[in-house]
Amino acid sequence: MIGAGIFALPGKVAVNAGLLSPWLFLVVGVLFLSVVLTFAELASYYEKTGGPVIYATEAFGPLAGFSTGWVIYLARMTAFAANANVMATYLGSLSEFFATDLARGTIITVVTVGLTWANVLGVRDGVRTMGVFTFLKVTPLLLLVLLGLQHVTGSTVIPAAPFLVDELGSTTLLLIYAYVGFETIAVTAGETAQPRSTLPKALVGTVIGTGLLYFVIVLVFVSIIPAEQYDSATLVDVGRSLAGPAGALAITLAAVFSIGGNLAGSMLAAPRLVFSLAENRLLPQWFGHVHARYATPDRCILVMGGMALVLALTGSFVKLAVASSVARLLGYIICIASLPAIRRNASVETRAQAYRLKGGYAIPVLGLAICIWLLMQSKAESWIAVSILIAIGIFFYWVEQRAGLRTARED
C-alpha cells in the first residue's frame, strides 16, 4: 500500500488543508476503514484464490464477477506500468547516466522482467521480493520520522485553525489513492496459510498501520516545510532539510524502493485475478494453466508482465492510469453490495467461523456511501475510459460464453 503516493501527496494535500493535513490523512483512513472491514468479513468466508471475483460471482452471478475482476485487473496493470515509469524517473534524478531514453527503457524492462520471473518461480519468492522492498522503503521513512519529530510543536499537532479544507471532494479523492491496494491481500487466499483467519487480521492491521505512518510523516512534513512551499515540496525536501544531500538521497532511494514494493505487490496479485476468472470459466482455460514445477499461474503472470511492459515502454497507459481509481471504486461497491447474499448463503459452520462485523450492516453501508461519494468527485473522462474498458471485457466474456455453449452442444 505504501507506494509512490506518500512521496508526493503531503504537499498537494497541504495546499488545501494546511496544518490540518495530518489529521485529514487520519480521518480519511478511519472512514475508509469501513470499506476494509467489509472486505475483512468477505475474506473470512473463502479459502480460494480470487478475492473480489469470488465475492461478486457468488452474489450476483458470473457477469458481475467477471466485470469486477476485469476492472480491478486493469487498474492494477495500468498502475504497474505507470509506477515503472515513475521508478525510472526517480532513478534518472540520481544520475545523468540513468536519465537517457535508453537507460529508462532498460530500467523498465529489467524491473518488469525480473518481477515477472520471480513470481513465476513461486508465490514465496514473490512475497520475499515484496518483503525486501518493504524493508528498504520503510526504514528511511522511519528515520525521517525520528529525526523530524524534534521539529513538531504543540501548535502543529493541534492547530488553532478551524477544520476547514478547500476543495474537500477532490482532496479526499486524492487522499484515497494512498489507501487503495488493500484488496491485493484477499486475491491470493488460495496460496495463503489459513486464509479465513489470517486475511481479516492482515487487512485491518495493514490499513491501520499505514494510516498511522502517514499521519506522522505528514506531521513532520508540515512542521518542516514552509507553507508557501507546500505545492512544490516533497519528502525529498524534508530529507534534505533534516540531513542535507545524504537525507535527500536516502528519501529518493526510499521512493525507488517504495515503488518497487508496489510493483511487486501488483505482479503478485493481478495475474491471479485473471487466473481466478479462468478457473471460474469466465475466460479461456488457457489462462488457467499452472506450472508443473512451481505451482504458479505462469501464463497469467507472463501475460501481465508482457502487457505491462508494452504499456510502460510506449506510454499508452496514461489515460488508463487516470481511470484506474474509478475502476477500483466500482469494484469495491460491487463487493460491499455482495455481503448480504454471501452472509445468507454461507453454511452454518462457515458463518460460525467467519469474521462477523458488529452493528449489522452499518459499517458496510458507510463504506458503500463513501465509495459512491468519491465516484461523484470523478470527471467525465474517467467514466468514459472505464466504460470502454468494461465493454472490452464484456466482449471477451461473451466470446468465452459462446465457446462454452458451442462445446456443450457438441457434447
N, C-alpha and C positions, 0 to 999 in steps of 0.2 A: 504493500500500500504506500510506503514511503518512496515515491518515485521522483520525477523531476519537479512536481508541483511545489513542494515546500521550499525549493531553492529560488523560486520566482514569485510565489504568491504573497509573502508577507508585505512587500512594498505595494503591490497592486491593491491589496485589501486595506492597507493603512491609509491610502489616499482617501478612501471613503469613510473609514471608521476611526482613524487616528489611534489614540491610546486605548480605544476600546477594542482594537483588533484582536488581542489575545483572547478576550472574553467572547468575541464573536466566533472565533475558531472553536472555542469550548462549547458554546451554546449550540452551534450548528452540529457539532459532534454528538452532543447529548440528544438532540432531536433526531438526528439520522440514526441513532442507536435503535430507534423504534423499528426501522427497516431491517437492521441487522438482527435484532432479537426475533423478528418474524422468520428470517432465514434460519436462525438457530433452531427454532422449533421444526421447521420444514426438514432440515438436515437430520434431525433425530429420528425421522421415520424411515430412513433408507440406508442401505449399505452398498449400493451400486453406483457406478460412475455416471455422471450426467448433471447432477445438481438441478439447475433451473429447467432443463429439458424434461427431467423426470417429473418435477412438480407440475408443470404446465400440461404435460401429456396426460397424466392420471386425472387431473381435474377437469380439463376442457377438451381433451382429445388430441389426436396426432398432429393436426394442423397447427394448433396453438403451441404444442410442444416444439414442433419444427421451427416455427416462426421465432419463438423465444430463443432457442439455441442458435439459430442463424444470425439474429441481430447481435447477440452477445458475442458470438464468434467474430463477426465482422468488426465490432467495436474493439475487441482485443487485438485483432490482427492489424488494423489500421493504426492503433495506438503503438503497437510494436514497431511498425515502420516509421512512425513519427519520432518515437523516442530513440531509435537507432540513429536517425539524423541528428537529433539533439546531442547524443553522445559524441558523434563525430565533431560537432561544432564545439563542444566543450574541450575536447582533446586538441582541436585546432587552436584554441586560445592559449594553450600551454606552449606551443612551439610553432614556428613557421613551417617546420618540416611536416606537421600534421594538417596544415591549413590548405594544402593544394587539393584540387579536384581528384587527383589520382589517390592521394592519401585518404581523402574522405571515402571514396568508393572502396578502398582496401579495408578501412576500418569497419565499415558497414558489413562488408562481405565476411570478414574474419569473425566478427561478433555473431552474426546471424548463423553462419555455417557451424561455428563452434557450439553455440547453444542448441542448434538442431541436433548435432551429433551426440551431445551429452545426454539429451533426452531420449534419443533412440536407444542408447546404451542402457537405459533403465530409469525409473522414477526416482530411485535412490540417488543416482548421480545428478539428476535434475534438481532434486531438493538440496543436495550438498552444494551444488553450484550456486543456488539461490542463497544458501546459508552463508557462504563465503562473501558474497556481495553484500549481504545484510550486515555482517560484522564490519566490513570495510567502509560502509556508508554511515552506520550509526555511531561508530567510535568518534570520528571527527565532530559530528553533531553534538555528542555528549560533552566533548571537550569544549566546544563553543559555548554550550550552556553553562558549564562550570566556570569558565573564565568570564563569561558575560554577566552572571548573576550578581557580581560585586557592583555592577553599574545600575542595578534595579533599585528603585526607591519606592517608598510607600505611595507616593503620588502617581507613580507609574502603574503599580499593581491595582490601586483603587483610584482612578482618575475622578476629578470633580465634575467633569462634563456629564450632562445627561446622556442616556443611552440612545443616541440618535445616529443613524447610519445613512449616508447618502446612497441613493440607488440600491436599496436593500435587496430587491429581487435579483438584479444582475450580480451583485456582490455575493449573495448567498449561492447562486448557481455556480459562480467561480469557486467558491469555497468547497462545494460538493466534490469538485474534481480531486481534492486532496483526500477524500474518504472513499471514493469508489474503488472497486477491485477486490473487495472482501469476498465476493461470490466465488472467486477462484478457489477458495478453500473447499467449498462444497462440491465442486466439479470432480475432484479426484477421490471421492468417497470409496470407490471400488478398489483403490490401491492404498487405503489408509487403514491402520490398525484400529479396530473398534470404533468405526466412524460415528455411530449413533451417539456415543458418549463423548468422543474426542472432539468432533467438529463443532458442536454448540459452544464448548468452552473456548476453542480456538477462535471462533468468530467473534464472540463478545470480548474476550481478552485482547485480541489484536486491535479492535477498534478503540477500546478504552485506552490501551497503551499508546496507540498512535495519537489520539486526541490530546492526551496529557503531554506528550512530547511536542506536539505542535504548539500547545499553549505556552510552554516555557521558551521554545525557540522564538516565537513571535514576541513574547515579553522582552527577551533580550534585544531583539531587533528594534523595537520602538524605544527602548531605553538608550540605545547607542546611536542610531541613525537620526539626524535632524529631520524635522517634519517636512522641510522644503525639499528634501532629497528622497522622500518615500517612493516617488513614482519611478525613479531610475535605479534605485538601490536594490541589491540582492544580498543573500547571505555571504557571498564572497566579500562584499564591502564590510560586513560585520567582522569577518575573519581578519581582514586587512587592518581594521581599527584595533582589534584586540592583540594581534601578533604580527603585524607588518606583512611583508611579502610571503613569509612562511605560512601565516594564517590564511592568506588568500589562496595559496597553493593547496593547502590542506582541504579547504572547503571546495575548491574546484575539483580536486580528486574525489572528494566525498560525493559531489554531484555526479561524476562519471560512474562511480560505483553504485550510487543510488539508482541511476538509470539502468545500469547493468542488472541490478536485482529485479527491477521492474520488468525488464526484458525476459529474464529467466523465469519469472512468475507467469508471464504471458505464454511463453513457449511450453511451460509445463501444463497449463490448464486449457488453453484454446484448442489444441488438437484433440483433446479428449471430449470436447463438446461435439466435434464432428464425428468422432468415434461413437459417441452415445447416439447420435442421430442415425448412424448406420446400423448400430446394434438394435435400435428400435424400428428398423426398416423404413426410415424416413429419408434415407439417402442410399445410393447404390451400395451393395455389400462389399464392393472393392475397398471402401473406406473402413470396413470392419476388420481388416486383416491385423493379426497380432504376430509380432516377430517370434519365430520359433525358439530362439535362444534367450532373448532379453525380455520377452513377455510384455512388450510395449506396443501401442498402436502406431507402428513405424510409418505406414503410408500417410496417416493423418499428420504426423509430425513433419514428414518430408514436404507434404503439400503446404502446410503452414509456413515452413521455412522458405520454400521457394516463392510463394506468393508475397510474403512479407519482404523478401529480398528485392524482388522486382519493384514493388511499390516504393521501397526506401530508396533504391538507386535512381528511379525515374522521377520521383517526387509527385507522382499522380495520386498520392494518398491524401493530399492536404484537405480537400473538401470532405472526404470520408471521415477524417480525423475530427473535423469540426462537428460532424453529426453523430459521432460515436457516443457522446454523453447522452444525447436524446434516445438513442437506441438502447442504451443500458437502462435508462429510467423506464422505458417501456417494458423491458424485461422484468424489472423489479415490480412494476404494477401487476403484471400477469401472475408473477409468483406469489405476491401477497394475496391477490384475489383467489388463489388456488387453495389457501389454507383451510377454509371451511369444508370443502369437499374432501381434502386429504384427512382431516380430523374425522370426518364422518365415515369414510371408507376404511380406515385403519382397523386392523383386528384388535380384539380386546387386549391381547398380550402386547402388541406394539404400542397401543395407547398408554398402557401402564408404564412402559419403559421410556416413553417419549419425554422430551424437554418441554413441558406444558407451560405456556405463558399465563401469568396471573391476570385477572381482570377481564376474562372473556376475550372479546375482540377489540378492546380499547387500544392496545398497542399496535396491532396490525392496521386498524382504521387510521390512527395517527400517522403511521408510516405511509399509508396509501395517500392520505391528504397531502403530505409533504412532497411526495413524488409528483402528484398531479400539479401542485402549485409550482414546482420547479419547471415542469414541462411548459407551463403557461408563460414562463420567462424566456422561452426559446424563440429564436427568429424563424421566419417562414422558410428561409433557405435550408435550415437544418431539417425541417419537416419534409421538405421536398426530397432531399438527399436520402433520408431514411425510408421514405415511401418507395423510392426507386429500388433501394436495396432489398426491401421486403418483397417487392414484386418479383425481383430476380430470384429470390429464394423460393417463393411460392411456385414459380415456374419449374425449378429443379424438383421441388416436391411433387408437383403434378406429373412430371415425366417419370419419376420413380414409381408413383402410384399406378400410372398407366402400365408400366412394365410389370408391376406386380399382378395386376388384373389379367394381363395377357398370359403370364405364366400360369395363373390359376386356371384359366380356361383350357390351356393346353394339357394341364394335368387332369 
